[in-house]
Amino acid sequence: MSLPTLRHLIALSAVALLVAVSAHADQHGTAPEWDQKKVAALAQQLADAAQELNQELNRQRGQLQVGSGQSRAMLQFRDNIRVARNESRRLAKVLGEGQDREETTPAYRRLMSLVRDARETGRKLLLKAPAPEYIAKANAALDGLAPYYPDVKPSA
């Protein structure tokens, strides 16, 4: 298998993982009983995965031709991930301090807006491994958090 084909398969896998979260979130109509420890742990997993993804994207910096559409899309994607990383850290912190659903919904809503933007931009990219693995970890945490915030639009 040629390298471009392998990259294309990796990118398609990442997009499939990104889309799976919204399908799962749509299946949940009502929020489960609030579990502070579980929600805080999921938010921390998300923050960790966002940190790992941000670091990996920084390692991959400069591997795309400057001025190309891919380069501009990658810059936007990296910026979205950086800001989402900061927001996920903040969400994990306040949940860890005991803030509840009502208090954290604005932060979660803002985070989902960033995730939607990152996903839209990310669909244009061919991401190299292990970035799709970190995306999958972040998606697993987002998938776990989504039912606890039923009033927030799904992230895809």
N, C-alpha and C positions, 0 to 999 in steps of 0.2 A: 504494500500500500504506500503510495507516495505521500510525502510530507504535507502538501496542500490538502489532499483528501483526508488525512488524519486530522488536520486542524479543522477542516470543515465538519467532520464527525464530532469532534470535541465541542465545537460551537453549537451544533444542533442539539447535542446532549444537554448543554447548559441551558439553552432556550427551553427545552422540554421540561427541565427541572423548574425553571422559573414559572412556566405556565401551570404546572401541577399545583402550585400553592393556591392559585385563585380558584381552581376547580374544587379543591378541598374546602376552602373558606366558604364558598357558595353553598355547600351542603349543610352548614350550620346556621340555623335560623335564630336560635336563642343562645344566650351565653350560659355556659356552665356556672355552677356555684364558684364564686371567686375563691381562689386558693393562692394566698399571698406568696407563700414559699415557692410554689410551682411557677407562678407567673414571674416572680423575681429571678428564678433560676433560668427560665426560658429567655428572659431579657438579657441575662448575663451571657448565655450561650450565643445569642445574637450579637452582642457587643464583641465577644471574642472572635466570632467568625468574621465580622466586619473588619476587625483589626487585622486578622490574617489575610483577608482579601486585599485590604488596602496596602499592606506590606508587599504582597505578591505583585500587585499592579505597579507599585513603585519599582520593584526589581525588573519588571518587564518594560520599564520606561525606555524610550529611545529605540525600540525594536521595530517600530513602524516608520515608514518613510514620511518625513516632515512635509506638511502641506497636503498630504493625501486626505481623502475623505475618512479613511480609517484612523488617521492621526488625530483629526479633529474630533471624531466620535470617541476615541480613546481618552482624549483630554477631558471631554465632557463627562464620560463615564467615571473616570478616576475622581473628578471633582464631586460628582454625585455620591460616590462611595465614601469619599473622605467626610463629607458632611453627614451622610447617613451613619457612618461610624461614630461621629461625635454625638449625634442624636441618640443612637442606641446606647452609648455609654451613659448618657444623661438619664435615659429611661431606666436602665438597669440600676443606676444609683438611687433614684427616687423610689423605685419599687422596693429596693433593698432597705430603704429607710422607712418603709411601711405605708407609702402613699397608695391609695386604692384606685379602683377603676375610674371613678369620676375624676379624681385628681390627675390621673395620668393619661386620660383620653386625649387631651390636646397634644401632648408630646407624641403619643402613638400615632395620631392622625398626621402630624407633621412628618414623622418618620415614614409612614406609608406613602405620602406624597413624594418623598425623596426616592423611595424604593420604586415607585411607578416610573419616575423619570429615569432612574438608572436602568430599569428593565427595557424601557423604550430605546434608550441609547445603546444598551448592550446587545440588542437584537441585530445591530449593524456590525458587530465585531466578531472577529475570530479570536477567541481567548485561548491562550496556551495553558496547558496543565502546569501547576495544580489549581489555577484560578477556578475552574468549574467545580472542583471539590470543595473549595471554600464557599462558593455560591450555594452548593447543595447543603452545606452545614447551616448557612444563614437561612436558607429556605425552610429547613426543618424547624428551626426556632420560630420563624415567622408563622409557619403552619401551626405550631403549638399555641402561639399567642393569639392568632386570629379569632378563635371562638370566644375569647375573653373580652373582645372588643367588637361586638356584633354591629354596633352602630357606625363603624368606620368602614368605608369602601374597601373592598379587597385590593390587594397590592398589584394585581396584574392588569 
